[in-house]
Structure formats: C-alpha cells, structure tokens
Amino acid sequence: MKKIALLLVVVLVLASMSVLLFACSAKVAGKTYVLESVEVTCDEASEEIIAQAKSTLENQYKNAELIFNKDGTMILKSGELEQKSYYKQVKNNIYTSTTEDVKTDGTPTLVVEGKKLVWSMTQTVASYTFNAKITVVEKK
C-alpha cells in the first residue's frame, strides 16, 4: 500500500511540474501586453533621483501596447508612436532585433515569467547606472 501511495505522489508531483513548465513557456505570438509595473534601482543615486527615473519610465510606457504578431513582428504602440521590430521566442526567452535576422544567443530582451513578461535593462545617465525591471501583462 505504501508503494502505491508513493507512486501516486510521484505521479502527482511530475504532473504538477509539467503544468508549471508549460505555463512558464507560454507563447506570446498573437498577444498584446501592457505595463504592469516598473522597478528602478541605482546604488549611486538618491531616492529622489531613483523616483524620477521610475516616474519617467512609467510615463513613457503607461499607455503603451506591446503587440506580438504571429508573423514574428513586434509592434510597440505608444500614443501616435508606432515602432516595429522582430522577435523570436525560444522557450521563455524572447529575443528582438530591428531586422528580420533575430539572433537568439546572448541575453534575451524579455523573459516570460508565468503570465508576465519582464524586461530587465541597465542604462547609464550622467554618472548614474540605473537597473530597471519593466513588467508587462497580457491585455484583457
């Protein structure tokens, strides 16, 4: 009886792991994403400067839509601005390029985390190096 119970537990654990792995590599093709949150850190900057950087990013992307077309094109729409680029998804990594030749080696532009996409970036402005994490969710 103990062997059957153990086998059942193993099967349930494997089944739940499969569901989690499937959810983590959700396909983005045909979906539109919108801003959920922005996090900014900077070791050299004051809280006020970090807050300004965060506010700037939030304002830049608050009404934006990130559209992943099934043909491999990605459109960033923000107000009247519309920027086209190309993407390839490899498991939960999304690589982008301004040309159709999207390279899938190196650091991905976006990472699928559950039902969210996370864009991590580092940018130096003046003497400050900011680390930003922009999270987008599927538009409903």
Kinemage of the C-alpha trace (Angstrom):
@kinemage 1
@onewidth
@group {chain A} dominant
@subgroup {mainchain}
@vectorlist {calphas} color= white
{ca met a 1} P 0.000 0.000 0.000
{ca lys a 2} L 2.861 2.381 0.837
{ca lys a 3} L 4.439 1.765 -2.600
{ca ile a 4} L 1.179 2.634 -4.354
{ca ala a 5} L 0.802 5.808 -2.293
{ca leu a 6} L 4.419 6.775 -3.029
{ca leu a 7} L 3.926 6.113 -6.742
{ca leu a 8} L 0.772 8.240 -6.721
{ca val a 9} L 2.634 11.115 -5.018
{ca val a 10} L 5.460 10.895 -7.582
{ca val a 11} L 2.951 10.956 -10.472
{ca leu a 12} L 1.146 13.978 -8.979
{ca val a 13} L 4.413 15.859 -8.456
{ca leu a 14} L 5.531 15.155 -12.025
{ca ala a 15} L 2.145 16.206 -13.394
{ca ser a 16} L 2.184 19.491 -11.464
{ca met a 17} L 5.768 20.186 -12.601
{ca ser a 18} L 4.684 19.666 -16.210
{ca val a 19} L 1.876 22.180 -15.784
{ca leu a 20} L 4.289 24.719 -14.271
{ca leu a 21} L 6.822 24.225 -17.060
{ca phe a 22} L 4.106 24.615 -19.684
{ca ala a 23} L 2.814 27.802 -18.062
{ca cys a 24} L 6.313 29.286 -17.866
{ca ser a 25} L 6.924 28.901 -21.555
{ca ala a 26} L 3.641 30.392 -22.744
{ca lys a 27} L 3.742 31.561 -26.343
{ca val a 28} L 3.469 35.305 -26.884
{ca ala a 29} L 2.522 35.145 -30.584
{ca gly a 30} L -0.846 36.788 -31.204
{ca lys a 31} L -0.946 38.503 -27.797
{ca thr a 32} L -0.833 42.125 -26.672
{ca tyr a 33} L 0.804 43.229 -23.430
{ca val a 34} L 0.505 46.388 -21.322
{ca leu a 35} L 2.537 47.851 -18.470
{ca glu a 36} L 2.027 46.395 -15.012
{ca ser a 37} L 4.959 47.752 -13.020
{ca val a 38} L 8.360 49.428 -13.105
{ca glu a 39} L 11.183 48.890 -10.610
{ca val a 40} L 14.329 51.018 -10.661
{ca thr a 41} L 17.477 50.696 -8.576
{ca cys a 42} L 20.734 52.626 -8.560
{ca asp a 43} L 23.455 52.316 -5.926
{ca glu a 44} L 24.880 55.781 -6.605
{ca ala a 45} L 21.622 57.771 -6.697
{ca ser a 46} L 19.414 59.252 -4.016
{ca glu a 47} L 15.844 58.049 -3.530
{ca glu a 48} L 14.619 61.233 -5.222
{ca ile a 49} L 16.633 60.593 -8.398
{ca ile a 50} L 15.522 56.944 -8.466
{ca ala a 51} L 11.886 58.058 -8.080
{ca gln a 52} L 12.312 60.472 -11.011
{ca ala a 53} L 13.787 57.724 -13.201
{ca lys a 54} L 10.938 55.378 -12.269
{ca ser a 55} L 8.339 58.062 -12.973
{ca thr a 56} L 9.899 58.769 -16.378
{ca leu a 57} L 9.720 55.094 -17.372
{ca glu a 58} L 6.165 54.731 -16.062
{ca asn a 59} L 5.029 57.775 -18.032
{ca gln a 60} L 6.814 56.558 -21.150
{ca tyr a 61} L 5.091 53.160 -21.122
{ca lys a 62} L 1.835 53.707 -19.166
{ca asn a 63} L -0.437 53.732 -22.236
{ca ala a 64} L 1.802 51.645 -24.471
{ca glu a 65} L 0.912 48.310 -26.018
{ca leu a 66} L 3.439 45.645 -26.925
{ca ile a 67} L 1.926 43.551 -29.722
{ca phe a 68} L 3.433 40.211 -30.749
{ca asn a 69} L 2.143 39.279 -34.195
{ca lys a 70} L 2.172 35.656 -35.316
{ca asp a 71} L 4.410 36.581 -38.282
{ca gly a 72} L 7.355 37.375 -35.969
{ca thr a 73} L 6.872 41.124 -35.923
{ca met a 74} L 6.518 43.056 -32.707
{ca ile a 75} L 4.869 46.466 -32.522
{ca leu a 76} L 5.325 48.940 -29.693
{ca lys a 77} L 2.451 51.443 -29.776
{ca ser a 78} L 2.535 54.466 -27.519
{ca gly a 79} L 0.188 57.286 -28.426
{ca glu a 80} L 0.871 58.163 -32.046
{ca leu a 81} L 4.274 56.460 -31.986
{ca glu a 82} L 4.422 53.011 -33.540
{ca gln a 83} L 7.735 51.162 -33.610
{ca lys a 84} L 8.146 47.869 -35.483
{ca ser a 85} L 10.774 45.265 -34.703
{ca tyr a 86} L 11.164 41.485 -34.967
{ca tyr a 87} L 11.188 38.776 -32.319
{ca lys a 88} L 11.889 35.096 -31.795
{ca gln a 89} L 10.780 33.167 -28.752
{ca val a 90} L 12.977 30.329 -27.505
{ca lys a 91} L 11.201 28.663 -24.576
{ca asn a 92} L 10.653 31.514 -22.103
{ca asn a 93} L 13.242 33.858 -23.651
{ca ile a 94} L 12.259 36.497 -26.206
{ca tyr a 95} L 14.946 37.981 -28.428
{ca thr a 96} L 14.348 41.095 -30.530
{ca ser a 97} L 16.010 42.902 -33.411
{ca thr a 98} L 15.379 45.801 -35.761
{ca thr a 99} L 15.927 43.369 -38.667
{ca glu a 100} L 14.348 40.030 -39.537
{ca asp a 101} L 17.625 38.298 -38.618
{ca val a 102} L 16.944 37.911 -34.886
{ca lys a 103} L 19.891 36.394 -33.012
{ca thr a 104} L 18.965 34.001 -30.207
{ca asp a 105} L 22.307 33.876 -28.452
{ca gly a 106} L 23.223 36.222 -25.667
{ca thr a 107} L 20.881 37.969 -23.284
{ca pro a 108} L 17.172 37.930 -24.165
{ca thr a 109} L 15.271 41.198 -24.351
{ca leu a 110} L 12.273 39.826 -22.447
{ca val a 111} L 11.737 36.787 -20.231
{ca val a 112} L 8.401 35.037 -19.724
{ca glu a 113} L 7.695 34.676 -16.003
{ca gly a 114} L 4.377 32.904 -15.611
{ca lys a 115} L 1.811 35.080 -17.388
{ca lys a 116} L 4.052 38.155 -17.339
{ca leu a 117} L 6.932 39.388 -19.466
{ca val a 118} L 9.885 41.029 -17.771
{ca trp a 119} L 12.311 43.387 -19.492
{ca ser a 120} L 15.455 43.996 -17.462
{ca met a 121} L 17.788 46.721 -18.620
{ca thr a 122} L 20.739 48.759 -17.447
{ca gln a 123} L 21.174 52.336 -18.572
{ca thr a 124} L 23.790 54.910 -17.664
{ca val a 125} L 22.624 58.522 -17.473
{ca ala a 126} L 25.166 61.170 -16.430
{ca ser a 127} L 27.164 59.419 -13.705
{ca tyr a 128} L 24.362 57.085 -12.634
{ca thr a 129} L 23.870 53.479 -13.695
{ca phe a 130} L 20.204 52.549 -13.388
{ca asn a 131} L 18.859 48.994 -13.337
{ca ala a 132} L 15.250 48.830 -14.433
{ca lys a 133} L 12.798 45.960 -14.450
{ca ile a 134} L 9.678 46.600 -16.528
{ca thr a 135} L 6.879 44.055 -16.164
{ca val a 136} L 4.058 43.760 -18.685
{ca val a 137} L 0.932 41.616 -18.571
{ca glu a 138} L -1.423 40.369 -21.253
{ca lys a 139} L -4.066 42.937 -22.184
{ca lys a 140} L -7.593 41.850 -21.342
